[in-house]
Amino acid sequence: MIFAIICKDKPGHLETRMGTRPQHLDYLNGLNENGTLKFAGPFLDAEGKPCGSLVAIEAENEAAAGVIAAADPYALAGLFESFEIRAWNWVFNNPENA
């Protein structure tokens, strides 16, 4: 099942995000290599600066998705003010259905 991990950064934590970005990208690349990552990217504020994240992953259940989310270097660095994990059904433009 696909889960969307929706994260909101803490205000004033852009430096935390940028300083942790290399480790975060390494983590996502690892998820991508093993087929767990479906897509990911930052939310942007009105000035075009990152202010949160959307990460879609394949996981057995919500608890497994939570383990993956908690291991993200951004989460470990305390970047997120909040995050939500939601089951998601990829209907349109899913490359697996092409």
KAHUQUI-V46116 format. One record per pair of residues at least 24 apart in sequence whose ideal C-beta (glycine too) atoms are under 10 Angstrom apart, sorted by the first residue. I is the first residue (numbers start at 0). J is the second residue. If there is no record, write none. Layout:
# KAHUQUI-V46116
I,J
I,J
This chain:
# KAHUQUI-V46116
0,56
0,57
0,58
0,59
0,60
0,61
0,63
0,64
0,86
0,87
0,88
1,37
1,38
1,55
1,56
1,57
1,58
1,64
1,85
1,86
1,87
1,88
1,89
1,93
1,95
2,37
2,54
2,55
2,56
2,57
2,58
2,59
2,60
2,61
2,63
2,64
2,65
2,67
2,68
2,84
2,85
2,86
2,87
3,37
3,38
3,53
3,54
3,55
3,56
3,64
3,83
3,84
3,85
3,86
3,87
3,89
4,39
4,52
4,53
4,54
4,55
4,56
4,58
4,64
4,65
4,67
4,68
4,69
4,71
4,74
4,79
4,82
4,83
4,84
4,85
4,87
5,42
5,51
5,52
5,53
5,54
5,55
5,68
5,79
5,81
5,82
5,83
5,84
5,85
5,87
6,41
6,42
6,50
6,51
6,52
6,53
6,54
6,68
6,71
6,73
6,74
6,78
6,79
6,80
6,81
6,82
6,83
6,84
7,42
7,50
7,51
7,52
7,78
7,79
7,80
7,81
7,82
7,83
8,41
8,42
8,44
8,48
8,49
8,50
8,51
8,52
8,73
8,78
8,79
8,80
8,81
9,50
9,77
9,78
9,79
9,80
9,81
10,50
10,80
12,50
12,73
12,76
12,77
12,78
12,79
12,80
13,44
13,48
13,49
13,50
13,78
15,73
15,76
15,77
15,78
15,79
16,41
16,48
16,49
16,50
16,51
16,52
16,73
16,76
16,78
16,79
17,48
17,49
18,72
18,76
18,78
19,71
19,72
19,73
19,74
19,75
19,76
19,77
19,78
20,49
20,72
20,73
21,72
22,71
22,72
22,73
22,75
22,76
23,52
23,54
23,71
23,72
23,73
23,74
23,75
23,76
23,78
24,72
25,72
26,54
26,67
26,70
26,71
26,72
26,73
26,74
26,75
27,52
27,54
27,56
27,71
27,72
27,73
30,54
30,56
30,57
30,67
30,70
30,71
31,56
33,57
35,63
35,64
35,67
36,67
37,87
37,89
37,93
37,94
37,95
38,89
38,94
39,71
41,73
49,78
50,80
51,78
51,79
51,80
51,81
51,82
52,78
52,79
52,82
54,82
54,84
55,85
55,87
55,89
56,84
56,87
57,95
58,84
58,86
60,86
61,85
61,86
